[in-house]
Amino acid sequence: MRDFHQPGRSPVLATSGMCATSHPLAAQVAVETLKAGGNAMDAAIAGAVLLGICEPQMTGIGGDCFVLWSDASGKINALNGSGRAPSALDAADLRAEGHSVVPPQSAHAVTIPGAIDAFCTLSERVGTLGLDRLLAPAIHYAEQGIPVSQRVAFDWASDSSVLQGVARDKFMIDGKSPSTGQIFAAPGQAAVLRKIANQGRDAFYTGEIAEDMVSALNAAGGKHSLADFATTACTDTTPISSTYKGIELFEHPPNGHGATANLILNMLKHFDVANMDPFGTERTHIEAEVTKLAYDTRNRLIGDADYTTRLDHMLAPETAAALAALVNPNRAMDDPAALSEQVHKDTIYITVVDRDGMAVSLIYSIFHGFGSGIATDKYGILLHNRGAGFTVEEGHPNELKGGKRPMHTIIPGMLAKDGKPFMPFGVMGGAYQATGHSRFVTNIVDFGMDAQTSIDAPRAFSDNGDMKLERGYSDTVRAELADMGHKVVVPETPIGGAQAIEIHDSGVLEGASDPRKDGCALGY
């Protein structure tokens, strides 16, 4: 139990349904959807689409998603809602132009947005209320506007420099980033959502909305075609998993990098984590070192599922044992070779559990803050830049090719015990997410933290040459890590955010939401 003398959050408890996400309005809409008779998938879709209006710097209908959900039997299902590169684009084109990376604020970085196809598919296949009901709240708030919350205003100001052309008109107010409390509306997106509600996914991927997106991309030098949009389709996948001290972590398979979280946990089995100080030097160092090794493995192996040929090797216990043996407990190793593909800092995540025990874990993103910075002329659809997650390195599994999906850092998670799912969760924060998943699990398993305490706990991440330590770490730990060879820095923004719901055997739902964001857990 937390110290009630200190600032903090208590877990939220309920029995009939719960949502945890990064904006209270989206959590409220999700709970209202449950009360109206919808199931957890209905509620997650309704809340997620609204988050594109609440947090447009993080997500939106021009983005991608991944979803895990458990059904009544306890089976965990997975759907890949990430899009593919336009068929006419190839890394050879970029190499010929002298590019060593996919330019992140270019049309070449825009893969076909896949989230809308996934939401429409899941609404029809799993949901109960119908798409028109699920999109109604987002349509309302896109038209009427939403007061910009404090964290969103902070991110908006830091990310808005990438907005270009018409996007500055659509996502700035009087030429400036909105301040806390100013009203942001997106009437063009309301019109798009109304068409989708009435006509389904084809309203987005064919006709005038698709023409609006293709026109904007072609004007920016992209090679996108109407056929690329018309043929976009989400994909059913089989979750991957690893077990850590009796707890099973389920992740999405590639092109997501959930396997990286599985590999980190498999390596941590070779260290006595439970007898370390949870916020001390030893645990922070060991976690950093296994992260470096796991991310180096990811950088070599993961890409589109059709090109990722060594996933079994990455998940094998022998691989984890061999890598763990490389860790020096007293000295920091070099960071993995820099990626030519790019990673981002944040996204949105929503989790919902309903009265029947269905649990949904959904992550939805436009990649970098404000994505590509390109918006469409007619409807103001902001297009993601997920294609910046490709490499231009010839022959690499993640090399940019027409029709391929890039490596993704966004990963929804689900925990199970004795074959029974008991906790959907997600840890936002770009490249941090795999490390964040493993830390969340070890906080709970090794240190007995509840989900809220695990989320509140200070975070560290060895990334791109820096050992990022949040302010919650002591000066002693900072100094000791520096002596071990880590380049210790305090990040400008906190490391990511997280949401989780624990399903207790009693039927009580326990929600947790990260104070690093503006959101909350709500139940009824």
VEXFI-734779 format. One record per residue (C-alpha): residue number from 1; residue in three letters; x, y, z. Coordinates in steps of 0.1 Angstrom, whole numbers, plus 5000, padded with zeros to 4 digits. Each point is the difference from the previous one (the first is absolute). Layout:
BEGIN
<NUM ALA <X Y Z>> ...
***
This chain:
BEGIN
<1 MET <5000 5000 5000>> <2 ARG <5013 5035 4991>> <3 ASP <5009 5026 5026>> <4 PHE <4970 5023 5001>> <5 HIS <5022 5029 5013>> <6 GLN <5016 5000 4966>> <7 PRO <4986 5010 4966>> <8 GLY <4989 4971 4980>> <9 ARG <4971 4980 4986>> <10 SER <4980 4971 5015>> <11 PRO <4989 4972 4977>> <12 VAL <4964 5004 4987>> <13 LEU <4977 4971 5009>> <14 ALA <4968 4989 4983>> <15 THR <4981 4968 4991>> <16 SER <4979 5007 4968>> <17 GLY <5026 5014 4977>> <18 MET <5031 5022 4998>> <19 CYS <5021 5021 4976>> <20 ALA <5035 5014 5006>> <21 THR <5014 5025 4975>> <22 SER <5019 5033 4996>> <23 HIS <4971 5024 4999>> <24 PRO <4970 5001 5023>> <25 LEU <4975 5008 4973>> <26 ALA <5009 4969 4981>> <27 ALA <4998 4979 5032>> <28 GLN <4966 5015 5006>> <29 VAL <4988 4992 4965>> <30 ALA <5013 4964 5003>> <31 VAL <4981 4995 5033>> <32 GLU <4968 5016 4985>> <33 THR <5003 4976 4971>> <34 LEU <5002 4970 5024>> <35 LYS <4969 5014 5019>> <36 ALA <4981 5002 4967>> <37 GLY <5005 4963 4995>> <38 GLY <5032 4999 4980>> <39 ASN <5027 4976 5007>> <40 ALA <5037 5008 5007>> <41 MET <5008 5001 4963>> <42 ASP <4973 5025 4993>> <43 ALA <5012 5022 5029>> <44 ALA <5036 4998 4990>> <45 ILE <4993 5011 4964>> <46 ALA <4977 5028 5011>> <47 GLY <5027 5013 5025>> <48 ALA <5029 4995 4976>> <49 VAL <4984 5020 4971>> <50 LEU <4992 5028 5024>> <51 LEU <5036 5001 5012>> <52 GLY <5009 5012 4965>> <53 ILE <4982 5032 5008>> <54 CYS <5011 5002 5037>> <55 GLU <5037 4993 4991>> <56 PRO <5004 5007 4963>> <57 GLN <5038 5003 5004>> <58 MET <5001 4964 5010>> <59 THR <4974 4982 4979>> <60 GLY <4972 5003 4975>> <61 ILE <4981 4985 4971>> <62 GLY <5031 5004 4978>> <63 GLY <5019 4975 5022>> <64 ASP <5004 4963 5008>> <65 CYS <4990 4977 5028>> <66 PHE <5006 4966 5016>> <67 VAL <4975 4981 5021>> <68 LEU <5001 4971 5024>> <69 TRP <4967 4987 5016>> <70 SER <4989 4971 5020>> <71 ASP <4966 4984 4993>> <72 ALA <4977 4981 5023>> <73 SER <5020 4968 4997>> <74 GLY <5032 5018 5012>> <75 LYS <5016 4998 4966>> <76 ILE <5022 5030 4991>> <77 ASN <4995 5013 4965>> <78 ALA <5020 5025 4980>> <79 LEU <4993 5023 4971>> <80 ASN <5027 5020 4981>> <81 GLY <4986 5033 4989>> <82 SER <5032 5014 4986>> <83 GLY <5002 5012 4964>> <84 ARG <5024 4992 4972>> <85 ALA <5024 5021 4978>> <86 PRO <4985 5012 4967>> <87 SER <5006 4974 4973>> <88 ALA <5021 5023 4979>> <89 LEU <5025 5010 5027>> <90 ASP <5034 4983 5005>> <91 ALA <5030 5006 5022>> <92 ALA <5021 5000 4968>> <93 ASP <4982 5033 4991>> <94 LEU <5011 5016 5032>> <95 ARG <5035 4987 4998>> <96 ALA <5003 5015 4965>> <97 GLU <4989 5033 5014>> <98 GLY <5027 4999 5026>> <99 HIS <4978 4992 5030>> <100 SER <5015 4979 5028>> <101 VAL <4966 4999 5018>> <102 VAL <4964 5004 4990>> <103 PRO <4994 5038 5004>> <104 PRO <4975 5001 5029>> <105 GLN <4981 5031 4989>> <106 SER <4996 4989 4964>> <107 ALA <4973 4982 4981>> <108 HIS <5024 4970 4996>> <109 ALA <4996 4995 5038>> <110 VAL <4962 4996 4997>> <111 THR <4989 4964 4998>> <112 ILE <4963 4994 4993>> <113 PRO <4981 5006 5033>> <114 GLY <4986 4967 5013>> <115 ALA <4982 5009 5032>> <116 ILE <4966 5008 4984>> <117 ASP <4999 4967 4982>> <118 ALA <5008 4982 5033>> <119 PHE <4974 5019 5019>> <120 CYS <4973 4993 4974>> <121 THR <5010 4963 4999>> <122 LEU <4999 4996 5038>> <123 SER <4967 5019 5004>> <124 GLU <4984 4976 4975>> <125 ARG <5016 4968 5012>> <126 VAL <5003 5005 5038>> <127 GLY <4979 5030 5010>> <128 THR <4963 5001 5006>> <129 LEU <4988 5037 4997>> <130 GLY <5009 5008 4964>> <131 LEU <5025 5025 4986>> <132 ASP <4976 5029 4998>> <133 ARG <4995 4999 5038>> <134 LEU <5037 4996 5007>> <135 LEU <5011 5030 4979>> <136 ALA <4972 5023 5012>> <137 PRO <5020 5014 5030>> <138 ALA <5031 5008 4979>> <139 ILE <4978 5016 4974>> <140 HIS <4983 5022 5027>> <141 TYR <5033 5011 5016>> <142 ALA <5018 5005 4967>> <143 GLU <4972 5025 4990>> <144 GLN <4995 5017 5034>> <145 GLY <5037 4999 5011>> <146 ILE <5018 4989 5031>> <147 PRO <5020 5021 5025>> <148 VAL <5037 4992 4996>> <149 SER <5013 4983 5032>> <150 GLN <5033 5009 5016>> <151 ARG <5022 4971 4989>> <152 VAL <4985 5002 4965>> <153 ALA <5008 5038 4998>> <154 PHE <5036 4992 5011>> <155 ASP <5004 4974 4973>> <156 TRP <4983 5021 4974>> <157 ALA <5024 5029 5005>> <158 SER <5031 4977 4998>> <159 ASP <4988 4981 4969>> <160 SER <4982 5026 4979>> <161 SER <5030 5012 4981>> <162 VAL <4996 4970 4976>> <163 LEU <4966 5012 4988>> <164 GLN <5001 5012 4964>> <165 GLY <4977 5017 4976>> <166 VAL <4963 4994 5006>> <167 ALA <5009 4980 5032>> <168 ARG <5009 5033 5017>> <169 ASP <4966 5014 4993>> <170 LYS <4983 4968 5012>> <171 PHE <5020 4994 5032>> <172 MET <5010 5035 5011>> <173 ILE <4978 5028 5014>> <174 ASP <5008 5034 4987>> <175 GLY <5034 4987 4988>> <176 LYS <5010 4987 5035>> <177 SER <4999 4968 5019>> <178 PRO <4969 5000 5023>> <179 SER <5005 5007 5036>> <180 THR <4984 4981 5029>> <181 GLY <4962 5005 4999>> <182 GLN <4998 5012 4964>> <183 ILE <4973 4982 4979>> <184 PHE <5012 4978 4972>> <185 ALA <4975 4988 4974>> <186 ALA <5005 4980 4968>> <187 PRO <4968 5004 4979>> <188 GLY <5016 4984 4970>> <189 GLN <5007 4969 5019>> <190 ALA <4964 5000 5013>> <191 ALA <4989 4998 4964>> <192 VAL <5023 4971 4993>> <193 LEU <4988 4981 5030>> <194 ARG <4964 5006 4991>> <195 LYS <5006 4985 4966>> <196 ILE <5017 4970 5015>> <197 ALA <4971 4996 5025>> <198 ASN <4975 4999 4971>> <199 GLN <5020 4981 4973>> <200 GLY <5027 4980 5018>> <201 ARG <5037 4997 4992>> <202 ASP <4996 5006 4963>> <203 ALA <4990 5036 5007>> <204 PHE <5035 5005 5012>> <205 TYR <5020 4979 4976>> <206 THR <4982 5008 4968>> <207 GLY <4982 5030 4986>> <208 GLU <5005 5037 5009>> <209 ILE <5017 4994 5034>> <210 ALA <5026 4977 4985>> <211 GLU <5004 5025 4971>> <212 ASP <5006 5027 5026>> <213 MET <5028 4980 5016>> <214 VAL <5016 4989 4967>> <215 SER <4999 5035 4986>> <216 ALA <5018 5014 5031>> <217 LEU <5026 4973 4999>> <218 ASN <5006 5003 4962>> <219 ALA <5004 5038 5003>> <220 ALA <5027 4993 5027>> <221 GLY <5019 4977 4976>> <222 GLY <4985 4967 5012>> <223 LYS <4994 4970 4977>> <224 HIS <4967 4990 5016>> <225 SER <4970 4988 4979>> <226 LEU <4963 4996 5005>> <227 ALA <5006 4962 4995>> <228 ASP <5024 5001 5030>> <229 PHE <4972 5013 5022>> <230 ALA <4972 4978 4985>> <231 THR <5020 4968 5007>> <232 THR <5009 5008 5036>> <233 ALA <4990 4973 5024>> <234 CYS <5008 4991 5036>> <235 THR <5014 4965 5008>> <236 ASP <4992 4974 5027>> <237 THR <5031 4989 5017>> <238 THR <5010 4975 5027>> <239 PRO <5013 5015 5032>> <240 ILE <5035 4991 5012>> <241 SER <5009 4995 5037>> <242 SER <5026 4993 5026>> <243 THR <4997 4990 5037>> <244 TYR <5016 5018 5029>> <245 LYS <4997 4982 5033>> <246 GLY <4966 4986 4993>> <247 ILE <4986 5032 4982>> <248 GLU <4996 4998 4963>> <249 LEU <5005 5031 4979>> <250 PHE <4981 5001 4967>> <251 GLU <5012 5023 4972>> <252 HIS <4993 5007 4964>> <253 PRO <5023 4982 4975>> <254 PRO <5020 5020 4975>> <255 ASN <4998 5026 4984>> <256 GLY <4995 5012 5036>> <257 HIS <5030 4996 5023>> <258 GLY <4982 4983 5028>> <259 ALA <5025 4971 4997>> <260 THR <5026 5025 5014>> <261 ALA <4980 5001 5033>> <262 ASN <4999 4962 5000>> <263 LEU <5037 4998 4995>> <264 ILE <5008 5025 5028>> <265 LEU <4979 4979 5024>> <266 ASN <5017 4968 4989>> <267 MET <5034 5016 5007>> <268 LEU <4989 5014 5034>> <269 LYS <4993 4964 5011>> <270 HIS <5038 4996 5002>> <271 PHE <5003 5027 5027>> <272 ASP <4988 5002 5036>> <273 VAL <4978 5030 4994>> <274 ALA <4977 4994 5029>> <275 ASN <5029 5006 5025>> <276 MET <5010 5033 4984>> <277 ASP <4989 5034 5011>> <278 PRO <4971 5008 4976>> <279 PHE <5014 5036 4996>> <280 GLY <5036 4993 5006>> <281 THR <5031 4999 4979>> <282 GLU <5003 4963 4994>> <283 ARG <4965 4994 4986>> <284 THR <5002 5031 4979>> <285 HIS <5034 4990 4985>> <286 ILE <4989 4964 4993>> <287 GLU <4968 5011 4984>> <288 ALA <5019 5025 4978>> <289 GLU <5025 4973 4989>> <290 VAL <4974 4974 4990>> <291 THR <4980 5027 4983>> <292 LYS <5031 5009 4978>> <293 LEU <5004 4963 4991>> <294 ALA <4963 4995 4993>> <295 TYR <4997 5031 4979>> <296 ASP <5031 4991 4980>> <297 THR <4984 4967 4992>> <298 ARG <4968 5018 4990>> <299 ASN <5019 5023 4978>> <300 ARG <5014 4971 4981>> <301 LEU <4970 4977 4997>> <302 ILE <4966 5017 5002>> <303 GLY <4980 5014 4971>> <304 ASP <4969 4991 4980>> <305 ALA <4988 4965 5011>> <306 ASP <5006 4986 4965>> <307 TYR <5037 5010 5003>> <308 THR <5007 4992 5036>> <309 THR <5015 4966 4998>> <310 ARG <5017 4996 5034>> <311 LEU <4972 5007 5025>> <312 ASP <5003 4965 5015>> <313 HIS <5038 5007 5006>> <314 MET <4992 5033 5017>> <315 LEU <4975 4983 5023>> <316 ALA <5021 4969 5008>> <317 PRO <5012 4995 5036>> <318 GLU <5035 4992 4986>> <319 THR <5002 5034 4984>> <320 ALA <4991 5018 5032>> <321 ALA <5025 4980 5020>> <322 ALA <5028 5007 4975>> <323 LEU <4992 5037 5000>> <324 ALA <4996 5003 5038>> <325 ALA <5035 4985 5004>> <326 LEU <5014 5031 4981>> <327 VAL <4989 5024 5028>> <328 ASN <5027 5014 5022>> <329 PRO <4984 5007 5034>> <330 ASN <5025 5028 5006>> <331 ARG <5004 5017 4967>> <332 ALA <4978 5015 4973>> <333 MET <5004 4986 4965>> <334 ASP <4998 5020 4968>> <335 ASP <4966 5008 4986>> <336 PRO <4987 4980 4970>> <337 ALA <5008 5014 4966>> <338 ALA <4978 5030 4992>> <339 LEU <4969 4992 4980>> <340 SER <4995 5015 4966>> <341 GLU <4963 4997 5007>> <342 GLN <4986 5024 5025>> <343 VAL <4981 4996 5033>> <344 HIS <4976 5024 5017>> <345 LYS <4993 5011 5035>> <346 ASP <4963 4994 5006>> <347 THR <4965 4987 4990>> <348 ILE <4967 4993 5016>> <349 TYR <4988 4968 5016>> <350 ILE <4966 4989 5012>> <351 THR <4989 4969 5019>> <352 VAL <4964 4990 5008>> <353 VAL <4985 4970 5019>> <354 ASP <4963 4993 5000>> <355 ARG <4976 4982 5024>> <356 ASP <5004 4967 4980>> <357 GLY <5038 5001 5004>> <358 MET <5009 5010 4965>> <359 ALA <5033 5019 5002>> <360 VAL <5013 5023 4972>> <361 SER <5035 5013 4997>> <362 LEU <5002 5026 4972>> <363 ILE <5028 5023 4989>> <364 TYR <4995 5027 4973>> <365 SER <5025 5024 4986>> <366 ILE <5012 5025 4974>> <367 PHE <5037 4992 5009>> <368 HIS <5019 5033 5005>> <369 GLY <4983 5029 5016>> <370 PHE <4975 5013 4974>> <371 GLY <5013 4972 4977>> <372 SER <5012 5011 4966>> <373 GLY <4986 5035 5005>> <374 ILE <4980 4996 4968>> <375 ALA <4962 5005 5001>> <376 THR <4975 4997 4973>> <377 ASP <4985 5031 4984>> <378 LYS <4963 4992 5002>> <379 TYR <4996 4980 5032>> <380 GLY <5031 5009 5020>> <381 ILE <5010 4963 5005>> <382 LEU <5034 5001 5016>> <383 LEU <5021 4972 4985>> <384 HIS <5024 4979 5021>> <385 ASN <5037 4994 4991>> <386 ARG <5002 4964 5010>> <387 GLY <5021 4993 4969>> <388 ALA <5029 5017 5018>> <389 GLY <5002 4967 5019>> <390 PHE <5014 4984 4968>> <391 THR <5037 4998 4994>> <392 VAL <5015 5008 4965>> <393 GLU <5028 4974 5006>> <394 GLU <5000 4976 4971>> <395 GLY <4991 4965 5008>> <396 HIS <4989 5007 5036>> <397 PRO <4968 4982 5011>> <398 ASN <4986 5035 5007>> <399 GLU <5011 5016 4967>> <400 LEU <4973 5022 4985>> <401 LYS <4982 4983 4971>> <402 GLY <4966 5006 4985>> <403 GLY <4973 4981 5018>> <404 LYS <5021 4993 5031>> <405 ARG <4991 5009 5036>> <406 PRO <5028 5018 5019>> <407 MET <5013 4990 5034>> <408 HIS <4977 5015 5027>> <409 THR <5009 5010 5035>> <410 ILE <4963 5001 5012>> <411 ILE <4991 4968 5019>> <412 PRO <4969 4992 5020>> <413 GLY <5005 4975 5028>> <414 MET <4980 4974 5019>> <415 LEU <5010 4979 5031>> <416 ALA <4987 4966 5008>> <417 LYS <5004 4974 5027>> <418 ASP <4992 4963 4998>> <419 GLY <4986 5006 4966>> <420 LYS <4976 5028 5011>> <421 PRO <5004 5036 4989>> <422 PHE <5000 5023 5030>> <423 MET <5015 5033 4990>> <424 PRO <4999 5020 4967>> <425 PHE <5026 5027 5001>> <426 GLY <5021 5024 4979>> <427 VAL <5030 5021 5005>> <428 MET <5003 5029 4976>> <429 GLY <5033 5017 4992>> <430 GLY <5012 4991 4965>> <431 ALA <5031 4978 5002>> <432 TYR <4997 4998 5037>> <433 GLN <4969 4978 4997>> <434 ALA <5017 4966 5000>> <435 THR <5021 5010 5030>> <436 GLY <4969 5015 5016>> <437 HIS <4981 4967 4996>> <438 SER <5028 4980 5017>> <439 ARG <5004 5025 5028>> <440 PHE <4963 5000 5006>> <441 VAL <5000 4962 5003>> <442 THR <5030 4999 5023>> <443 ASN <4987 5027 5022>> <444 ILE <4969 4979 5006>> <445 VAL <5016 4965 5001>> <446 ASP <5033 5008 5018>> <447 PHE <4991 5029 5022>> <448 GLY <4963 4993 5007>> <449 MET <4988 5033 4987>> <450 ASP <4964 5005 4990>> <451 ALA <4994 5014 4965>> <452 GLN <4996 5036 5011>> <453 THR <5032 4999 5021>> <454 SER <5019 4983 4971>> <455 ILE <4988 5028 4977>> <456 ASP <5008 5028 5025>> <457 ALA <5036 4987 5006>> <458 PRO <5029 5020 4985>> <459 ARG <5013 4988 4966>> <460 ALA <5034 4996 4984>> <461 PHE <5008 4993 4963>> <462 SER <5034 4996 4983>> <463 ASP <4993 5014 4966>> <464 ASN <5021 5014 4972>> <465 GLY <5031 5004 5021>> <466 ASP <4983 5015 5031>> <467 MET <4989 4985 5032>> <468 LYS <4968 5019 5006>> <469 LEU <4990 5001 5037>> <470 GLU <4968 5017 5011>> <471 ARG <5002 5023 5030>> <472 GLY <4988 4973 5023>> <473 TYR <5035 4984 5002>> <474 SER <5024 5011 5027>> <475 ASP <5032 5020 4993>> <476 THR <5019 4970 5014>> <477 VAL <4986 4977 4973>> <478 ARG <5008 5025 4973>> <479 ALA <5036 5003 5012>> <480 GLU <5005 4963 5003>> <481 LEU <4986 4994 4965>> <482 ALA <5023 5027 4986>> <483 ASP <5030 4983 5017>> <484 MET <4990 4968 4982>> <485 GLY <5002 5017 4966>> <486 HIS <4964 5011 4994>> <487 LYS <4994 5035 4986>> <488 VAL <4973 5011 5025>> <489 VAL <4975 5026 4990>> <490 VAL <4966 5013 5013>> <491 PRO <4976 4999 4971>> <492 GLU <4981 5032 4991>> <493 THR <4967 4981 5001>> <494 PRO <4991 4970 5022>> <495 ILE <5006 4966 4984>> <496 GLY <4967 4989 4984>> <497 GLY <4967 4992 5017>> <498 ALA <4981 4969 5010>> <499 GLN <4965 4986 5006>> <500 ALA <4989 4966 5014>> <501 ILE <4970 4982 5014>> <502 GLU <5003 4969 5022>> <503 ILE <4972 4975 5000>> <504 HIS <4999 4984 5035>> <505 ASP <4986 4965 5005>> <506 SER <4972 5016 5021>> <507 GLY <4988 5019 4969>> <508 VAL <5012 5033 5013>> <509 LEU <5018 5022 4974>> <510 GLU <5030 5021 5011>> <511 GLY <5009 5028 4977>> <512 ALA <5033 5019 4998>> <513 SER <5009 5031 4980>> <514 ASP <5033 5019 4997>> <515 PRO <5003 5034 5016>> <516 ARG <5025 5009 4973>> <517 LYS <4969 5005 4978>> <518 ASP <4967 5018 5004>> <519 GLY <4979 4969 5001>> <520 CYS <4984 4977 5026>> <521 ALA <4984 4966 5006>> <522 LEU <4962 5001 5003>> <523 GLY <4977 4972 5009>> <524 TYR <4964 4993 5010>> 
***
